[in-house]
Amino acid sequence: MLVVPEGLRVEEVGEIVVALGIATDEEWEEALGRPRLEPLLRARPVGADLTGYLYPATYPLENDTTAESIVEAMVDAFSDAVSPAIRSQIEARGMTLHEVVTLASIIEREAVLPEERPLIASVFLNRLDSGIALYADPTVQFAITEGAEEEPADGWWKVELTLDDLAFDSPYNTYLVPGLPPGPIANPGLGAILAVLRPAESDFFYFVAKGDGSHAFAETLAEHEANVERYARP
């Protein structure tokens, strides 16, 4: 079985595939470059790769399983998960599929508890609607490692971001660039996608990790700063 958790980068999925002996690094890269795309994915922006569209799930392995067949299975699973009803909800929200998957990928990386996904979605949607930068750490984690040929010493998702990291010049850095990044930063599951389409109703604009997997949410910067001080790591 190939088990692909939610929230992984394409590179991390590749590491699992290679570790299982299904393919080499080179075969994985080649498979990513020539997938048989479902019609749903053909509307992606020109130049967009498959980040966000390799659906996290458990896939059976056969003797003749290849990197290409795995990529096709994951893309097919994504297309099946995003049902016609969900596609209608995406259209009703006034977003493109690519925008929804992009935001869902950020939510997937931010949320530890599944029940908080709709709340986190509401924060980001409130900020987008108000023209406020997202300030999402996972986008910086992605930006500083984008294009790396192998896993950096700090890992694909650097935990302790520095001021230099937050100032890293990249269209994916939502500390610097308002709005959504150019594309997904990871592969979200259906729960994160639905959180974008069915967010909690809130006036929250901020959240901070409490250290136990949950987050403290705030409507104002003053409330947020108090939460940051309260839950700051010792």
C-alpha positions as CSV (number, residue, x, y, z in Angstrom):
1,M,0.0,0.0,0.0
2,L,1.1,3.6,-0.7
3,V,-0.2,5.8,2.1
4,V,-0.1,9.5,1.3
5,P,-1.1,11.8,4.2
6,E,-2.6,15.2,3.7
7,G,-0.4,18.3,3.5
8,L,2.7,16.8,1.8
9,R,4.7,18.5,-1.0
10,V,5.2,16.8,-4.3
11,E,8.8,16.1,-3.2
12,E,7.7,14.4,-0.1
13,V,5.3,12.2,-2.0
14,G,8.1,11.3,-4.3
15,E,10.3,10.3,-1.3
16,I,7.6,7.8,-0.2
17,V,7.3,6.4,-3.7
18,V,11.1,6.0,-4.0
19,A,11.4,4.5,-0.5
20,L,8.9,1.8,-1.5
21,G,10.9,0.9,-4.5
22,I,8.2,1.8,-7.0
23,A,10.5,4.2,-8.9
24,T,13.7,6.1,-8.9
25,D,13.9,9.8,-8.4
26,E,14.4,10.3,-12.1
27,E,11.3,8.2,-12.9
28,W,9.2,10.2,-10.4
29,E,10.2,13.5,-12.0
30,E,9.5,12.2,-15.4
31,A,6.0,10.9,-14.4
32,L,5.2,14.4,-12.9
33,G,6.0,15.9,-16.3
34,R,3.7,13.8,-18.4
35,P,0.5,12.9,-16.6
36,R,-2.7,12.0,-18.3
37,L,-4.7,14.9,-17.0
38,E,-8.4,14.7,-16.2
39,P,-10.4,17.6,-17.9
40,L,-10.8,19.2,-14.4
41,L,-7.1,19.8,-14.2
42,R,-6.6,21.2,-17.7
43,A,-8.0,24.6,-16.5
44,R,-4.9,25.1,-14.3
45,P,-2.8,28.2,-15.1
46,V,-0.1,27.7,-17.7
47,G,3.0,26.4,-16.1
48,A,1.4,25.1,-12.9
49,D,2.7,21.8,-11.7
50,L,0.8,19.1,-9.9
51,T,1.3,20.4,-6.4
52,G,-2.1,20.4,-4.8
53,Y,-3.6,17.9,-7.2
54,L,-1.9,14.6,-6.0
55,Y,-4.8,13.5,-3.8
56,P,-3.8,12.2,-0.3
57,A,-5.2,8.7,0.2
58,T,-4.2,5.1,0.4
59,Y,-3.4,3.4,-2.9
60,P,-3.0,-0.3,-3.6
61,L,0.2,-1.4,-5.2
62,E,0.5,-4.1,-7.9
63,N,3.6,-5.8,-9.4
64,D,3.3,-3.5,-12.4
65,T,2.8,-0.3,-10.5
66,T,5.0,2.5,-11.9
67,A,5.5,6.2,-11.0
68,E,3.4,7.2,-13.9
69,S,0.5,4.9,-12.9
70,I,0.7,6.3,-9.3
71,V,0.6,9.9,-10.5
72,E,-2.4,9.1,-12.7
73,A,-4.2,7.4,-9.9
74,M,-3.7,10.4,-7.6
75,V,-4.9,12.8,-10.2
76,D,-7.9,10.6,-10.9
77,A,-8.6,10.5,-7.2
78,F,-8.5,14.2,-7.0
79,S,-10.9,14.6,-9.8
80,D,-13.3,12.1,-8.2
81,A,-13.1,13.8,-4.8
82,V,-14.0,17.2,-6.3
83,S,-17.5,16.1,-7.3
84,P,-19.9,18.1,-9.5
85,A,-21.6,19.4,-6.4
86,I,-18.3,20.7,-5.0
87,R,-17.5,22.3,-8.4
88,S,-20.8,24.1,-8.2
89,Q,-19.9,25.4,-4.8
90,I,-16.5,26.6,-6.1
91,E,-18.3,28.5,-8.9
92,A,-20.8,30.0,-6.4
93,R,-18.0,31.3,-4.2
94,G,-16.6,33.1,-7.2
95,M,-13.3,31.4,-7.0
96,T,-11.4,29.2,-9.5
97,L,-10.5,25.6,-8.6
98,H,-6.8,26.6,-8.5
99,E,-7.6,29.4,-6.0
100,V,-9.6,27.0,-3.8
101,V,-6.9,24.3,-3.9
102,T,-4.2,27.0,-3.2
103,L,-6.0,28.3,-0.1
104,A,-6.9,24.7,1.0
105,S,-3.2,23.8,0.9
106,I,-2.3,26.6,3.3
107,I,-5.2,25.6,5.6
108,E,-4.0,22.0,5.5
109,R,-0.5,23.0,6.6
110,E,-1.8,25.4,9.3
111,A,-4.4,23.1,10.9
112,V,-3.5,20.4,13.3
113,L,-7.0,19.7,14.5
114,P,-9.5,18.9,11.7
115,E,-12.3,20.8,13.5
116,E,-10.3,24.1,13.3
117,R,-10.0,24.0,9.5
118,P,-13.3,26.1,9.0
119,L,-12.1,28.7,11.5
120,I,-8.7,29.0,9.9
121,A,-10.4,29.3,6.5
122,S,-12.6,32.1,7.9
123,V,-9.5,34.0,9.0
124,F,-7.8,33.8,5.6
125,L,-11.0,34.6,3.7
126,N,-11.6,37.6,6.0
127,R,-8.1,38.8,5.3
128,L,-8.4,38.3,1.5
129,D,-11.8,40.1,1.5
130,S,-10.2,43.0,3.4
131,G,-7.0,43.2,1.3
132,I,-4.8,42.2,4.2
133,A,-1.8,40.0,3.5
134,L,-2.3,36.4,4.7
135,Y,1.0,36.3,6.8
136,A,0.9,32.5,6.5
137,D,4.1,30.8,7.7
138,P,3.6,27.7,5.5
139,T,3.9,29.8,2.4
140,V,7.3,31.1,3.6
141,Q,8.4,27.5,4.4
142,F,7.5,26.6,0.9
143,A,9.1,29.7,-0.7
144,I,12.5,29.2,0.9
145,T,12.8,25.6,-0.3
146,E,11.1,25.9,-3.7
147,G,13.2,24.3,-6.4
148,A,15.5,22.5,-4.0
149,E,16.7,19.3,-5.6
150,E,16.9,17.5,-2.2
151,E,15.6,18.0,1.3
152,P,17.3,20.9,3.0
153,A,19.0,20.4,6.4
154,D,16.1,22.1,8.1
155,G,13.6,19.9,6.3
156,W,11.0,20.7,3.7
157,W,9.0,22.7,6.4
158,K,11.4,24.7,8.5
159,V,10.0,25.0,11.9
160,E,11.9,28.1,13.3
161,L,11.5,30.8,10.7
162,T,13.9,33.8,10.9
163,L,13.4,37.4,10.0
164,D,15.5,36.7,6.9
165,D,13.1,33.9,6.0
166,L,10.1,36.2,6.4
167,A,11.7,38.7,4.1
168,F,12.6,36.1,1.4
169,D,11.8,37.5,-2.0
170,S,9.2,35.1,-3.5
171,P,5.7,35.4,-5.0
172,Y,4.8,32.6,-2.5
173,N,5.8,34.7,0.5
174,T,2.4,35.9,1.8
175,Y,4.2,38.2,4.3
176,L,5.4,40.3,1.4
177,V,2.8,39.7,-1.3
178,P,-0.9,40.3,-0.6
179,G,-3.5,37.8,-1.8
180,L,-3.0,34.2,-2.6
181,P,0.3,32.8,-3.8
182,P,0.6,31.6,-7.4
183,G,-0.4,28.1,-6.6
184,P,-0.8,25.4,-3.9
185,I,2.1,24.7,-1.5
186,A,1.0,21.2,-0.6
187,N,-1.6,18.5,-1.4
188,P,-4.8,19.2,0.6
189,G,-7.4,16.7,1.5
190,L,-11.1,17.0,1.0
191,G,-11.6,18.5,4.5
192,A,-9.4,21.5,3.8
193,I,-11.1,22.0,0.4
194,L,-14.5,22.0,2.0
195,A,-13.3,24.4,4.7
196,V,-12.7,27.0,2.0
197,L,-16.2,26.4,0.6
198,R,-17.9,26.2,4.0
199,P,-15.9,28.4,6.4
200,A,-17.0,29.2,9.9
201,E,-18.8,32.5,10.2
202,S,-16.4,34.7,12.2
203,D,-14.8,38.1,12.5
204,F,-11.4,36.6,13.2
205,F,-8.4,38.0,11.4
206,Y,-5.6,36.4,13.5
207,F,-4.6,33.2,15.1
208,V,-1.6,31.8,17.0
209,A,-0.7,28.3,17.9
210,K,-1.3,27.4,21.6
211,G,1.3,24.6,21.7
212,D,-1.2,21.8,22.0
213,G,-2.3,21.6,18.4
214,S,-5.1,24.1,18.8
215,H,-5.0,27.8,18.1
216,A,-6.2,31.0,19.8
217,F,-8.2,33.2,17.5
218,A,-8.6,37.0,17.7
219,E,-10.6,39.8,16.0
220,T,-8.2,42.6,16.7
221,L,-4.4,43.0,16.6
222,A,-4.4,43.9,20.3
223,E,-6.2,40.7,21.1
224,H,-3.8,38.8,18.9
225,E,-0.7,40.3,20.5
226,A,-2.0,39.3,23.9
227,N,-2.5,35.8,22.7
228,V,1.0,35.7,21.2
229,E,2.4,36.8,24.6
230,R,0.3,34.3,26.5
231,Y,1.2,31.3,24.3
232,A,4.8,32.3,23.5
233,R,7.3,29.4,23.8
234,P,9.4,29.7,26.9
